[in-house]
C-alpha cells in the first residue's frame, strides 16, 4: 500500500491483534489527532538537573522515605516548573502519603502543562483515573482512562475494558465460544 492508508478491514484486523481484550466489533480508534507523538524534550541543564532530582526522588520513595522523595520532587519542580513529569512523580508520592487532594492538584497541573498530550499527560490521566476509581468516582475514572488510552496507555485501555460490564460479559461469552470450538464441543 503506497497511499499510507489501510482499509477498514485491515484496520479491524490490527485492532483485534493489538486490543485482544475488547469484545468483537469494538474498536479503539487512534487517529493522528488522538495519539500525540512523543515530543523531543530539549536537554537543557535545567532539564538534566530536574531529571536527576526526580531519579533521586524515585529512589527515596522506593526506599520508603516519602518525605525525602517529596523534597526531591519539589526541587525538580522548582528547577523546571513547566515539566509535567515532576508533578506526576510528586502526585504519586503524595497519594502514597495519603494526600489525595494534593495528588489530584499535581495531576491537574501535569495535564495542563502538557496540554493533554504526550507521555506526561498519559501518565497523569492514568494516575488520576486510578485515584477517581479508588474514590468511587467511576465515571470520572472511566473518562480519564479513555483519554490515557487514546494517548497510548495500555494499562488505561485495559481499565476501560474492565470497567465496561457489557464488554466483560461479551469477552466471557466469546472466550467460552472459542473454548468450545477448540475442544470440539460445538
C-alpha positions as CSV (number, residue, x, y, z in Angstrom):
1,X,0.0,0.0,0.0
2,X,1.7,3.1,-1.2
3,X,-1.0,5.5,-0.1
4,X,-0.2,5.3,3.5
5,X,-3.7,4.4,4.5
6,X,-5.1,1.0,5.3
7,X,-8.6,-0.5,4.5
8,X,-11.3,-0.7,7.2
9,X,-10.9,-4.5,7.2
10,X,-7.2,-4.3,7.7
11,X,-7.7,-1.8,10.5
12,X,-10.2,-4.1,12.2
13,X,-7.7,-7.0,12.0
14,X,-5.0,-4.9,13.5
15,X,-7.3,-3.7,16.2
16,X,-8.1,-7.3,17.2
17,X,-4.4,-8.1,17.4
18,X,-3.5,-5.0,19.4
19,X,-6.6,-5.0,21.6
20,X,-7.5,-8.6,22.2
21,X,-9.5,-7.9,25.3
22,X,-12.1,-5.8,23.6
23,X,-15.3,-7.5,22.5
24,X,-15.6,-8.3,18.8
25,X,-16.7,-5.2,17.0
26,X,-15.4,-2.7,19.5
27,X,-12.6,-0.6,18.0
28,X,-10.0,1.6,19.7
29,X,-9.6,4.4,17.3
30,X,-6.1,6.0,17.2
31,X,-6.2,8.9,14.8
32,X,-3.3,11.3,14.4
33,X,-5.2,13.8,16.5
34,X,-5.6,11.5,19.4
35,X,-2.2,10.0,19.6
36,X,0.3,12.7,20.4
37,X,3.8,12.0,19.1
38,X,6.4,11.9,21.8
39,X,7.8,15.4,21.7
40,X,11.5,15.7,21.9
41,X,12.4,17.3,25.1
42,X,15.4,19.7,24.8
43,X,18.1,18.5,27.3
44,X,18.9,21.8,28.9
45,X,20.9,22.0,32.1
46,X,17.7,22.6,34.0
47,X,16.0,19.6,32.5
48,X,19.0,17.4,33.3
49,X,19.0,18.7,36.9
50,X,15.3,18.1,37.3
51,X,15.6,14.6,35.9
52,X,18.3,13.9,38.5
53,X,16.2,15.2,41.3
54,X,13.3,13.0,40.0
55,X,15.5,10.0,39.9
56,X,16.7,10.7,43.4
57,X,13.0,11.1,44.5
58,X,12.0,7.8,42.9
59,X,14.9,6.1,44.7
60,X,13.8,7.6,48.0
61,X,10.2,6.7,47.5
62,X,11.2,3.1,46.7
63,X,13.1,3.0,49.9
64,X,10.1,4.2,51.8
65,X,11.3,7.7,52.6
66,X,8.3,9.7,51.3
67,X,9.5,13.0,52.9
68,X,12.8,12.9,51.1
69,X,11.0,11.8,47.9
70,X,8.6,14.8,48.2
71,X,11.6,17.1,48.8
72,X,13.4,15.9,45.7
73,X,10.3,16.1,43.5
74,X,9.7,19.6,44.9
75,X,13.3,20.6,43.8
76,X,12.7,19.1,40.4
77,X,9.6,21.2,40.0
78,X,11.4,24.3,41.3
79,X,14.2,23.9,38.8
80,X,11.9,23.1,35.9
81,X,8.3,24.2,36.7
82,X,7.0,23.6,33.2
83,X,7.8,19.9,33.1
84,X,4.8,17.6,33.8
85,X,7.0,14.7,34.9
86,X,7.9,16.3,38.3
87,X,4.3,16.9,39.1
88,X,3.4,13.3,38.1
89,X,6.0,11.9,40.4
90,X,5.2,14.2,43.3
91,X,1.5,13.2,42.9
92,X,2.4,9.6,43.3
93,X,4.3,10.3,46.5
94,X,1.5,12.5,47.8
95,X,-1.0,9.7,47.1
96,X,1.1,7.2,48.9
97,X,1.3,9.6,51.9
98,X,-2.5,9.9,51.9
99,X,-2.7,13.4,50.5
100,X,-5.3,12.7,47.7
101,X,-6.2,16.3,47.1
102,X,-2.6,17.3,46.8
103,X,-2.0,14.5,44.3
104,X,-5.1,15.5,42.3
105,X,-3.9,19.1,42.1
106,X,-0.4,18.0,40.8
107,X,-2.0,15.7,38.3
108,X,-4.2,18.5,37.1
109,X,-1.1,20.7,36.7
110,X,0.7,18.0,34.8
111,X,-2.2,17.7,32.4
112,X,-2.5,21.4,32.0
113,X,1.3,21.8,31.3
114,X,1.3,19.0,28.8
115,X,-1.9,20.4,27.2
116,X,-3.3,16.9,27.5
117,X,-0.8,15.5,25.0
118,X,2.2,13.1,25.2
119,X,3.5,10.7,27.8
120,X,3.2,13.1,30.8
121,X,-0.5,13.6,30.1
122,X,-1.0,9.9,29.6
123,X,0.6,9.1,32.9
124,X,-1.3,11.9,34.7
125,X,-4.7,10.8,33.2
126,X,-3.9,7.2,34.3
127,X,-2.9,8.2,37.8
128,X,-5.9,10.5,38.2
129,X,-8.2,7.7,36.8
130,X,-6.9,5.4,39.5
131,X,-7.5,7.9,42.2
132,X,-11.0,8.5,41.0
133,X,-11.6,4.8,40.8
134,X,-10.4,4.3,44.4
135,X,-12.6,7.2,45.5
136,X,-15.6,5.6,43.9
137,X,-16.0,8.1,41.1
138,X,-16.3,5.6,38.3
139,X,-17.5,8.0,35.6
140,X,-14.6,10.3,36.1
141,X,-12.2,7.4,36.2
142,X,-13.5,5.9,33.0
143,X,-13.2,9.3,31.3
144,X,-9.5,9.7,32.3
145,X,-8.7,6.1,31.4
146,X,-10.3,6.7,27.9
147,X,-8.1,9.8,27.5
148,X,-5.0,8.0,28.6
149,X,-5.9,5.1,26.3
150,X,-6.2,7.4,23.4
151,X,-2.7,8.6,24.2
152,X,-1.4,5.0,24.0
153,X,-1.6,3.9,27.6
154,X,-2.1,0.2,27.5
155,X,-3.0,-0.1,31.2
156,X,-5.6,2.6,30.8
157,X,-7.1,0.7,27.8
158,X,-7.3,-2.4,29.9
159,X,-9.1,-0.4,32.6
160,X,-11.6,0.9,30.1
161,X,-12.5,-2.7,29.1
162,X,-12.5,-3.9,32.7
163,X,-14.9,-1.1,33.8
164,X,-17.4,-1.9,31.0
165,X,-19.7,-4.6,32.3
166,X,-21.1,-5.3,28.8
167,X,-17.6,-5.7,27.4
168,X,-16.7,-8.0,30.2
169,X,-19.8,-10.2,29.6
170,X,-19.1,-10.2,25.8
171,X,-15.4,-11.2,26.5
172,X,-16.6,-14.0,28.8
173,X,-19.1,-15.3,26.2
174,X,-16.6,-15.1,23.4
175,X,-14.0,-16.9,25.4
176,X,-16.5,-19.7,26.1
177,X,-17.4,-20.0,22.5
178,X,-13.7,-20.1,21.5
179,X,-13.0,-22.7,24.1
180,X,-15.9,-24.9,22.8
181,X,-14.6,-24.5,19.2
182,X,-11.1,-25.5,20.3
183,X,-12.3,-28.5,22.2
184,X,-14.8,-29.6,19.6
185,X,-17.9,-29.1,21.8
186,X,-19.8,-27.2,19.1
